[in-house]
Amino acid sequence: MDGLGATQHELNPRWCLAYDTIDRHDIDRLIEWLRTYPRLTKGVVTCDFESRWSRWLSRSSSVFCNSGSSANLLMYYALLVSGRLRNKKVIVPSVGWVTSIAPAIQFGFEPIMCEADPETFGLDLNHLETLLKQHHAQTVMLVQVLGVPHKMRELLGLRDRYEFILMEDACAAIGASYEGRKIGSFGDLASFSFYFGHQMSTVEGGMVSTDDQSFADLLLMLRSHGWSKDLDPATHHALVTQHLIDDFHSPFVFYEPGFNLRSTDINAFLGIGQLEKLDWMTEQRRCNHTRYIERLGAHFYVQRPPAGSQVASISVGLIADSREQRRHIVKNLVRHGIETRIFSAGNLGLHPFWTSRYGVTSFPVADRIHHCGFFLPNHAGLTTDDIAAISQVVMEAA
């Protein structure tokens, strides 16, 4: 159990892993807006949020949906119906989240798992190239692990060489950057999560961003049933003309077998307020991360970001020397009211959803993360004294 099943002592409210970024001011603003009796379902506020997000990220188009997992679902399905795929092979990460891989299984892709990089815990680039040579996969799913940027210059070089489509899961990396460019602006498609406890929150919510207008149009249709009502007038009219649709029917004609993955204007309103303070919140996380590494980095195996990058982690991950050491540390954290958990999901190749279909997929780095990794809190509510106290509790048990 590694101590994770031990009785939880009273949790220090500031020492929890997920700390709400929606504060009293945000709630007061929401109440004031609600008193104007606005439209609550998806409408103009959602469009405004999408535009503001795209400007912040420096991308052409963004589509707001109901979760980061739905954002990943939309990316995969947009690829599937785009007509661009020569094959359905996709290279997926061993370290990430289940919904970085689940849509590949659900939509009949052939997922091929890649080892984790020993420094960033993203895709191991040597193993990735080996897999590309062996399988000729046309799609690669990258997870920017825990807000620590991957080695994007080298990865983009591989993309140029092997001409794959890059999906970038930045769900846990909002606000991180690489060589002055925001994480989530590198992939042909990129996903983000606004779940409670992430760098910003719309309670539940996600976003897909792209610079490819044809992908953007597909995302808009797939998010809302497969209809064209959310497209710009010229694109909508072109579809109506192409398919000889009667004007009276045109708002309710379905061009793709879509979903209903919309969020609401309530969530979008919260998102606009969060976006206004996002740079400040991510800077707090960045400073906290640095303080943790200064205190603990020499004693534990930790992620090492590439030069020229800025970290914006949602939690700080440490890798113990052994399962036994992790067990001792976790017990001590719990005893002191400090919340912890496994590092992300560990190695996804060891989870039943994967092993029951493809067998156990074991790698040295990913397995060590799985068996020895754990999280420490990181959010804007932490003080320097908090980080010192948490670090001391870790070192007492190390």
C-alpha positions as CSV (number, residue, x, y, z in Angstrom):
1,M,0.0,0.0,0.0
2,D,3.1,2.3,0.3
3,G,1.4,4.0,3.3
4,L,-1.4,5.5,1.0
5,G,-4.0,3.5,2.9
6,A,-2.9,4.9,6.3
7,T,-5.3,6.9,8.4
8,Q,-5.2,10.5,7.3
9,H,-4.5,12.9,10.1
10,E,-6.2,16.3,9.9
11,L,-5.3,17.9,6.6
12,N,-3.7,21.3,6.6
13,P,-6.0,23.2,4.2
14,R,-3.0,24.8,2.5
15,W,-1.2,21.4,2.2
16,C,-3.7,19.7,-0.1
17,L,-2.7,18.8,-3.6
18,A,-5.7,20.5,-5.3
19,Y,-6.3,24.0,-4.2
20,D,-9.2,26.0,-5.7
21,T,-8.1,28.9,-7.9
22,I,-11.7,30.2,-7.9
23,D,-11.7,32.7,-5.0
24,R,-14.3,34.9,-3.3
25,H,-13.8,37.7,-5.9
26,D,-14.5,35.2,-8.7
27,I,-17.6,34.0,-7.0
28,D,-18.8,37.6,-6.3
29,R,-18.3,38.5,-10.0
30,L,-20.2,35.4,-11.1
31,I,-23.1,36.3,-8.8
32,E,-23.2,39.8,-10.1
33,W,-23.3,38.5,-13.7
34,L,-26.0,35.9,-12.9
35,R,-28.2,38.7,-11.6
36,T,-28.3,40.1,-15.2
37,Y,-30.1,36.9,-16.2
38,P,-27.7,36.1,-19.0
39,R,-27.9,33.1,-21.3
40,L,-26.3,30.2,-19.3
41,T,-25.7,27.6,-22.0
42,K,-23.0,28.0,-24.6
43,G,-23.3,31.4,-26.3
44,V,-21.3,34.6,-26.8
45,V,-19.4,34.3,-23.5
46,T,-18.0,31.0,-24.6
47,C,-16.9,32.6,-27.9
48,D,-15.3,35.4,-26.0
49,F,-13.4,33.0,-23.7
50,E,-12.1,31.1,-26.7
51,S,-10.9,34.2,-28.4
52,R,-9.1,35.5,-25.3
53,W,-7.5,32.1,-24.7
54,S,-6.2,32.0,-28.3
55,R,-4.7,35.4,-27.9
56,W,-3.0,34.4,-24.6
57,L,-1.7,31.2,-26.2
58,S,-0.8,32.9,-29.6
59,R,-2.8,30.3,-31.6
60,S,-5.4,30.9,-34.3
61,S,-8.3,28.9,-33.0
62,S,-9.5,27.4,-29.8
63,V,-12.6,25.3,-28.9
64,F,-13.9,25.2,-25.3
65,C,-15.4,21.9,-24.1
66,N,-16.4,20.2,-20.9
67,S,-13.1,18.7,-19.8
68,G,-9.5,18.1,-20.7
69,S,-10.4,14.4,-21.3
70,S,-13.0,15.6,-23.8
71,A,-10.4,17.8,-25.4
72,N,-8.3,14.7,-26.0
73,L,-11.3,12.8,-27.3
74,L,-12.0,15.6,-29.8
75,M,-8.4,15.7,-31.0
76,Y,-8.3,12.0,-31.8
77,Y,-11.7,12.0,-33.5
78,A,-10.9,15.2,-35.5
79,L,-7.8,13.4,-36.8
80,L,-9.8,10.3,-37.6
81,V,-12.4,12.0,-39.7
82,S,-9.9,14.5,-41.3
83,G,-8.9,12.2,-44.1
84,R,-5.3,12.9,-43.4
85,L,-4.2,9.6,-41.9
86,R,-2.3,7.1,-43.9
87,N,-2.5,4.7,-41.0
88,K,-4.1,4.5,-37.5
89,K,-0.9,3.8,-35.7
90,V,-0.3,6.3,-32.8
91,I,2.7,6.5,-30.4
92,V,1.5,7.1,-26.9
93,P,3.3,8.0,-23.7
94,S,3.9,5.6,-20.8
95,V,3.7,8.4,-18.3
96,G,0.6,10.6,-18.6
97,W,-3.1,10.1,-18.0
98,V,-5.5,7.4,-19.2
99,T,-7.5,9.8,-21.4
100,S,-4.3,10.6,-23.3
101,I,-4.6,7.0,-24.6
102,A,-8.2,5.9,-24.1
103,P,-9.6,7.6,-27.3
104,A,-7.1,5.7,-29.3
105,I,-8.5,2.5,-28.1
106,Q,-12.1,3.7,-28.4
107,F,-11.7,4.8,-32.0
108,G,-9.8,1.8,-33.2
109,F,-6.3,3.3,-33.5
110,E,-3.3,1.1,-32.9
111,P,-1.5,2.6,-29.9
112,I,2.2,1.9,-29.5
113,M,3.7,2.8,-26.1
114,C,6.9,4.8,-25.7
115,E,9.3,4.9,-22.7
116,A,9.6,8.1,-20.6
117,D,12.5,10.5,-21.0
118,P,14.9,10.2,-18.1
119,E,15.0,14.0,-17.6
120,T,11.5,15.5,-18.4
121,F,9.5,12.2,-18.2
122,G,7.9,13.1,-21.6
123,L,8.5,10.8,-24.6
124,D,12.0,9.3,-24.7
125,L,13.2,10.7,-28.0
126,N,15.6,7.8,-28.8
127,H,12.8,5.3,-28.2
128,L,10.4,7.4,-30.1
129,E,12.6,7.5,-33.2
130,T,13.1,3.7,-33.0
131,L,9.3,3.3,-32.9
132,L,8.8,5.7,-35.8
133,K,11.3,3.7,-37.9
134,Q,9.8,0.4,-37.0
135,H,6.1,1.2,-37.2
136,H,5.9,4.3,-39.5
137,A,3.2,5.7,-37.2
138,Q,1.6,8.9,-38.5
139,T,0.5,10.2,-35.2
140,V,2.3,11.0,-31.9
141,M,0.7,11.9,-28.6
142,L,3.0,13.9,-26.4
143,V,2.1,14.7,-22.8
144,Q,3.9,17.7,-21.2
145,V,4.3,15.9,-17.9
146,L,3.3,17.8,-14.8
147,G,4.0,21.2,-16.3
148,V,7.7,20.5,-17.0
149,P,8.3,21.2,-20.7
150,H,9.7,18.5,-23.0
151,K,12.6,18.9,-25.3
152,M,10.6,20.5,-28.1
153,R,13.4,21.5,-30.4
154,E,14.5,17.9,-30.8
155,L,10.9,16.6,-30.9
156,L,10.0,19.0,-33.7
157,G,13.1,17.9,-35.6
158,L,11.7,14.4,-35.5
159,R,8.4,15.6,-36.7
160,D,10.0,17.3,-39.7
161,R,12.0,14.1,-40.4
162,Y,9.2,11.6,-40.1
163,E,6.2,13.8,-41.0
164,F,3.9,12.8,-38.2
165,I,1.0,14.7,-36.8
166,L,1.7,15.9,-33.2
167,M,-1.0,16.0,-30.6
168,E,0.2,17.9,-27.5
169,D,-1.5,17.1,-24.2
170,A,-0.8,20.2,-22.1
171,C,-3.6,19.5,-19.7
172,A,-1.2,19.8,-16.7
173,A,1.1,22.3,-18.2
174,I,-0.8,25.6,-18.6
175,G,1.6,28.5,-18.3
176,A,4.8,26.6,-18.8
177,S,7.0,27.7,-21.7
178,Y,9.9,26.5,-23.8
179,E,12.3,29.1,-25.4
180,G,9.8,31.8,-24.9
181,R,6.9,29.9,-26.5
182,K,4.0,28.7,-24.4
183,I,3.5,25.0,-24.0
184,G,0.4,24.0,-25.9
185,S,1.5,26.0,-29.0
186,F,3.7,23.3,-30.5
187,G,1.3,20.5,-31.5
188,D,-0.8,20.4,-34.6
189,L,-3.6,20.1,-32.0
190,A,-3.2,20.8,-28.3
191,S,-5.4,20.0,-25.3
192,F,-5.8,21.8,-21.9
193,S,-7.7,21.0,-18.7
194,F,-9.4,23.5,-16.5
195,Y,-10.3,21.0,-13.8
196,F,-10.3,22.0,-10.1
197,G,-6.7,22.2,-8.8
198,H,-5.1,22.8,-12.2
199,Q,-3.2,26.0,-13.0
200,M,-6.6,27.6,-13.6
201,S,-10.1,26.3,-13.3
202,T,-13.6,26.6,-14.8
203,V,-14.7,23.9,-12.3
204,E,-14.9,21.4,-15.2
205,G,-13.7,22.4,-18.6
206,G,-11.1,21.9,-21.4
207,M,-9.8,23.5,-24.5
208,V,-8.4,22.3,-27.9
209,S,-6.2,24.8,-29.7
210,T,-4.8,24.7,-33.3
211,D,-3.5,26.9,-36.1
212,D,-5.1,24.7,-38.7
213,Q,-8.5,26.1,-39.8
214,S,-9.7,22.8,-41.1
215,F,-9.0,21.1,-37.8
216,A,-10.7,24.0,-36.0
217,D,-13.9,23.6,-38.2
218,L,-14.0,19.8,-37.5
219,L,-13.6,20.5,-33.7
220,L,-16.5,22.9,-33.7
221,M,-18.7,20.5,-35.5
222,L,-17.7,17.4,-33.5
223,R,-18.2,19.3,-30.2
224,S,-21.8,20.0,-31.0
225,H,-23.5,16.9,-32.6
226,G,-21.8,17.3,-36.0
227,W,-23.8,20.3,-37.1
228,S,-22.4,23.4,-38.8
229,K,-24.1,26.1,-36.7
230,D,-20.9,27.1,-34.9
231,L,-18.8,27.6,-38.1
232,D,-18.2,31.0,-39.7
233,P,-21.0,31.9,-42.1
234,A,-19.0,31.3,-45.3
235,T,-17.9,27.8,-44.2
236,H,-21.4,26.9,-43.1
237,H,-22.9,28.2,-46.4
238,A,-20.3,26.2,-48.3
239,L,-21.4,22.9,-46.6
240,V,-25.1,23.8,-47.2
241,T,-24.4,24.4,-50.9
242,Q,-22.2,21.3,-51.3
243,H,-24.8,19.0,-49.8
244,L,-27.8,20.7,-51.4
245,I,-29.4,21.4,-48.1
246,D,-32.7,23.3,-47.8
247,D,-32.3,26.6,-46.0
248,F,-35.1,25.6,-43.5
249,H,-33.2,22.4,-42.5
250,S,-29.7,23.9,-42.5
251,P,-29.4,24.7,-38.8
252,F,-30.1,21.0,-37.9
253,V,-28.2,19.1,-40.5
254,F,-25.4,16.9,-39.2
255,Y,-22.3,16.6,-41.3
256,E,-20.3,14.4,-39.0
257,P,-21.2,11.8,-36.3
258,G,-20.5,14.3,-33.5
259,F,-20.8,14.5,-29.7
260,N,-22.2,16.9,-27.2
261,L,-19.1,18.0,-25.4
262,R,-20.0,21.6,-24.9
263,S,-19.4,23.5,-21.7
264,T,-21.6,26.5,-20.7
265,D,-21.3,30.3,-20.6
266,I,-21.2,29.9,-16.8
267,N,-17.9,28.0,-17.0
268,A,-16.6,30.3,-19.7
269,F,-17.4,33.4,-17.5
270,L,-15.3,31.8,-14.8
271,G,-12.6,31.1,-17.3
272,I,-12.3,34.7,-18.4
273,G,-11.8,35.8,-14.8
274,Q,-9.2,33.0,-14.3
275,L,-7.3,34.0,-17.4
276,E,-6.9,37.6,-16.1
277,K,-4.8,36.3,-13.2
278,L,-3.3,33.2,-14.8
279,D,0.1,34.6,-15.3
280,W,0.3,35.5,-11.7
281,M,-0.9,32.1,-10.5
282,T,1.5,30.2,-12.7
283,E,4.4,32.4,-11.5
284,Q,3.6,31.4,-7.9
285,R,3.7,27.8,-8.9
286,R,7.0,28.3,-10.8
287,C,8.6,29.9,-7.7
288,N,7.3,27.2,-5.4
289,H,8.6,24.5,-7.7
290,T,12.1,26.2,-7.7
291,R,12.0,26.3,-3.9
292,Y,11.2,22.6,-3.6
293,I,13.9,21.6,-6.0
294,E,16.4,23.8,-4.1
295,R,15.6,21.9,-0.9
296,L,15.0,18.4,-2.2
297,G,16.5,18.1,-5.7
298,A,19.9,16.9,-4.5
299,H,18.2,14.1,-2.5
300,F,15.7,12.7,-5.0
301,Y,15.4,11.9,-8.7
302,V,13.4,14.8,-10.1
303,Q,12.4,16.1,-13.5
304,R,15.0,18.3,-15.2
305,P,13.5,20.9,-17.6
306,P,15.5,21.7,-20.7
307,A,17.5,25.0,-20.9
308,G,15.4,27.9,-21.8
309,S,12.2,26.6,-20.4
310,Q,9.9,27.7,-17.6
311,V,8.1,25.2,-15.4
312,A,4.5,25.6,-14.2
313,S,3.7,22.4,-12.3
314,I,0.4,21.5,-10.7
315,S,2.2,19.3,-8.2
316,V,5.9,18.7,-7.5
317,G,7.0,15.1,-8.3
318,L,9.8,13.3,-6.5
319,I,11.1,9.8,-7.2
320,A,12.3,7.9,-4.1
321,D,15.2,5.5,-4.1
322,S,13.0,2.6,-3.5
323,R,9.4,1.5,-2.7
324,E,10.4,1.2,0.9
325,Q,11.7,4.8,1.1
326,R,8.5,6.0,-0.6
327,R,6.4,4.1,1.9
328,H,8.2,5.8,4.8
329,I,7.9,9.3,3.3
330,V,4.2,8.9,2.5
331,K,3.5,7.7,6.0
332,N,5.2,10.8,7.4
333,L,3.5,13.1,5.0
334,V,0.1,11.7,6.0
335,R,1.0,11.9,9.7
336,H,1.6,15.6,9.3
337,G,-1.5,16.4,7.4
338,I,0.2,16.8,4.0
339,E,-1.7,15.3,1.0
340,T,0.2,13.1,-1.4
341,R,-0.5,10.5,-4.1
342,I,1.2,8.4,-6.8
343,F,3.1,10.4,-9.5
344,S,0.5,11.1,-12.1
345,A,-0.7,7.6,-13.0
346,G,2.8,6.0,-12.9
347,N,3.4,3.8,-15.9
348,L,0.1,3.5,-17.9
349,G,1.5,0.3,-19.4
350,L,1.0,-1.4,-16.0
351,H,-2.7,-0.5,-15.7
352,P,-5.4,-3.1,-16.4
353,F,-7.0,-1.0,-19.2
354,W,-3.7,-1.5,-21.1
355,T,-2.4,-4.9,-19.9
356,S,-5.8,-6.6,-20.6
357,R,-5.4,-5.6,-24.3
358,Y,-1.7,-5.4,-25.0
359,G,0.0,-7.1,-22.1
360,V,2.3,-5.6,-19.6
361,T,4.5,-2.9,-21.1
362,S,7.4,-2.2,-18.8
363,F,10.2,0.4,-19.1
364,P,13.0,1.3,-16.7
365,V,12.2,5.0,-16.3
366,A,8.4,4.7,-16.4
367,D,8.5,1.7,-14.0
368,R,10.6,3.6,-11.5
369,I,8.2,6.6,-11.6
370,H,5.3,4.1,-11.1
371,H,6.8,2.3,-8.1
372,C,8.8,5.1,-6.4
373,G,7.1,8.4,-7.4
374,F,4.9,10.7,-5.3
375,F,3.5,14.2,-5.3
376,L,3.9,17.2,-3.1
377,P,1.5,20.2,-3.1
378,N,2.2,23.1,-5.3
379,H,-0.3,26.0,-5.7
380,A,-0.6,29.7,-5.3
381,G,-1.7,29.4,-1.7
382,L,1.6,28.0,-0.4
383,T,4.1,30.2,1.4
384,T,7.8,29.9,1.6
385,D,7.4,28.6,5.2
386,D,4.9,26.0,3.9
387,I,7.4,24.6,1.4
388,A,10.2,24.6,4.1
389,A,7.9,22.7,6.5
390,I,6.8,20.1,3.8
391,S,10.3,19.6,2.7
392,Q,11.5,19.0,6.2
393,V,8.8,16.3,6.7
394,V,10.0,14.6,3.5
395,M,13.6,14.7,4.6
396,E,12.8,13.4,8.1
397,A,11.6,10.1,6.5
398,A,14.1,9.9,3.7
